[in-house]
Amino acid sequence: MEKTYNKLVRDNIPEIIEKNGGKPFFRELNEQEYWEYLLKKDEEELQEVKEASSREERKKNLLISWNY
């Protein structure tokens, strides 16, 4: 079954998919699209921080968001 994520790709994900026998489909974004997706990602990360149930969970989410 084909999955669509519409997410920014990092950490050599297309290569990992290929190594596991899959066929990744992706495209490079233009600069405007890139910034739109990057802002969307930041909004998602911020929402996770806001919804965290503890200080430790907030801290974990903040540390993860700074590493993407």
N, C-alpha and C positions, 0 to 999 in steps of 0.2 A: 504494500500500500504506500502510495506517495504521500509525503508530508510536506507542507509548506509552512515556513517559519517567518519569513519577512523580517529577518533580524540581521544585524551586522555580524559579519563572520570574523572570527579571530582564532588564534592558536592552531593554525594549520588544519582547520576542520575539514575542508574539501579533501585534503590528502588523507586524513584519517578515515573519512567515509570511503574513499577509493580503496584503501588498504583492507577495509572490511567488506569489500565486494560490492559496494554501492556505487551509484553514479550521481555525484552532486551536480546540482544546477545552481549557478550563481552568476551574478553580473557585477561589474564595478560601477559604483555610483558616481555621478558627477558631484562637484563640490557642494552644491545646494542640497542635493538629496542626502549626501553624507551628513551634513550638519543637522538636517531634519531628523534623520534616524538617530544620530548621537543625542540630540535633545530628548527624543522619545525614550531612549535608553536611560538617560538621567532621570526622567520623570518616573519611570518604572522603579528604578533603584530607590528614589526618594520615597515613593509610596511604600515600598517594603520596609524602609526605616520607620516611617510613620506608623505602620501596622505592627511593628515588633512588640512582643508582649513583655520584654524585659530589657534592661540596660545592656546585658551581654548580647542579646540578639541584635539590638540596634548597633552595637559596636561591631559585631561580626558583619552585618550588612554594609556598614560604612566602609569597613576595610576591604570587603569584596568589591564594592563599587569603585574604589580608587585604583583597583588593579585590572580593570577591563580595558 
